[in-house]
Amino acid sequence: MAIAMRSFAALRMTRCATRRGLLIALPLAVASGAIAQSTWYAVRGPGNAFFVDMPGEPVYKVIDTKSPGGTAFAYHSYSLEYRRLSFVAQTAQLPADIDLRQPRAYLQSVLDDRAQRLAGGKWTSVNWRDIQGVPAAESIGSVQGGSVLRQLVLLKGRRFVSLAYLAPADALRTPEADRFFGSLRLGA
């Protein structure tokens, strides 16, 4: 069955199945046991900063914040609770008073800050690599209550992008998580 991709606000709507095709395909899918697990949404960040797939319609929020130097800027956040799984994609255009001359050092500071919320205060694994030509780190850590946080942080110029996935420990590597992380495409 074709998957309907839909978006809102800064997201773009793309229909992959027609109503007629859906009405014909749905009974066939039910009869064969091949029901699609969910409707996937193509999320487009502001200014085409990134594109990522989510297994449902995310909630979009703008989170106003300030740099350590006091400059105001905003995180654009797309979050989704899906079954037992949580997905978050965030981006921000970082202000000039944040030192990004050493991107890995900046990303490490992000990891260190987020590690404070983990059980034991540290990541169980961190994998440094380049993604689409930009520095990135994928990390995994346990959260109190038995859940596991998997995140990917990267920096393209002054554009910061973060993907996060929170799930019970037995759901760390699901098809939904693999599609979410694997679908990331950086834009302008």
N, C-alpha and C positions, 0 to 999 in steps of 0.2 A: 504494500500500500504506500502511496506517495506520502511524504511527510510535509505537513503545512508549516511553513516558516512565517512568522509574523513578528512585527516589532511595533513600538510606539515611541512617542516623544522624539528622541534622537535616534530611534530605531526605524527601520524601513520594512514595509510589509511586502512579503512575497508569497503568493499562494502557489503551491505545487500540485494541488489536487482540485479538480472542479467538483461542484456539488453532485452533479450527475455521476461522475466517476466514483466519488466517495460513497454515494448511495448504492452503487452496484458493487463496489469493492468491499464494503463493510460486511454485508452478509456472507460473502465468500470468505473473507478473512476470519469471521467468527466460526464458520463451519470448518475451516481448515486449522483453526487454533493459531493463526498467524496475526493476531491483533498487535498493532504497533504499541510499544510501551507508553509513548507520550507524544505530544506535539512539541517539536523543537522550534525554538525561536532564534533567529539570527540577531544578535545584539550588536549594534554599532555604537561605539563610543563617540563622544562629542568631537566634531571636526574630523571624523573618520580616524580617530586615534588608534582604534583597534576594532576587530570583529571577532566575536566568539559565539558559539552555539550554547544554548541553555535548554534543558528539558522541560521547559514551561515558561510562562510569561513572568519575567522578573519585575520586582518593584524598583523603580528608579527614584533616587534621592540625590540631592546636592548637599554635601556636607561642607559647611564653611569652617575654615581653620586658619591658623597663623603659623608662619615659619618661626624657628627659634629667634630670628631677628625681628619678628613682629609684622612681617608682610602678610597681608590677607591673601588667601587663595582657596580654591574649592576642589574637593574630591567629587567625582561623579561616580556614584555607586549603583550597581545593579545586583539585587539579591533575590534569591529564590529558595524557598523551602519546598523540597520535593520528596515525598515519602519520608524516609529516615535521613535524607541527605540535604545538605545546605550548600549552595553555590553562591559565590560573590565575585564580581568583577569590578575593579575600581581603577580609576585613572585620575591623574592630576597633571597640570602643567606647572612644574615647580618654579617658584620665584627665583630671581637672580641672586638673592642673598643666601641661598642654600648652595654650599660648595659641592659641585659635581665634577670637579677636575679629575677625581679618581672614582669612577662609577662603582667599582666593586666595593670600595670603602663605604660609599653611601648605602648601597644595598645591604652591606653587612650591618650597618647601623639600624636599618629597617628590620632585619632579622633579629638583632639583639633586642630591639624594642618589643617586637611581637613575642619573643621567647619568654618574656616576663609573665605572660599569661598561660604558659604551658606547664604541665605537671613536671616538676623538677627544674623548671626555669630554663630549659635548653631543648634544642632540636635533637631528635634521634638521628637524623641524617640531613646533610646539605650537599647538593650536587651543583657545582658551578659549571656553567657552559655558556656558549653564545646561542641565541635563538634569533634567526633571521638577521644575523650580523650584529646583534646588540648584546651587552652583558646581561646575564640572568642567573638566578639561583632558584632551584626547586628544593623545597625543604619539607620534612615530615616530622611531626611531633605529637605526643600524647597530650590530651586535654583531660582535666579532671572529670570524672564521671564515665570514663571508658571510651570516649570518642577520640578520633585521630584527626588532626589538621594537616592537610596537604596544601601547600601554596607555591606559587610561582611569582617571583618579582623580577621586573626588568626595567631597564632605563634606556630610552632612545632619545638622546639629546637631553632636553629638560622634561620630557614626557615620561612619567612614571606609570607603570601598569602592574596591577596585581590581580592574580586569580587565586581564589581560595575555595577549598572544598572541605567541609566538616562532615564526618560520618562515623558510625560505630566502627570499632576496630575491624570487624569482619567484613566491612564494606569499603575498605580503603581503595581497592582496585576494582571498580565496577565498570561496565561498559559506558555508563553515563559519565563517570569521572574521566575515563580515557577519551571520550569524545569531547568533553568540555575542554580539557587541557590541549588535546590534539588539534582542536579547531582554531586556536588562536592565530590570528593574522594581524600583523601590525600595519597600520595605515600611515597617513600623512603625519 
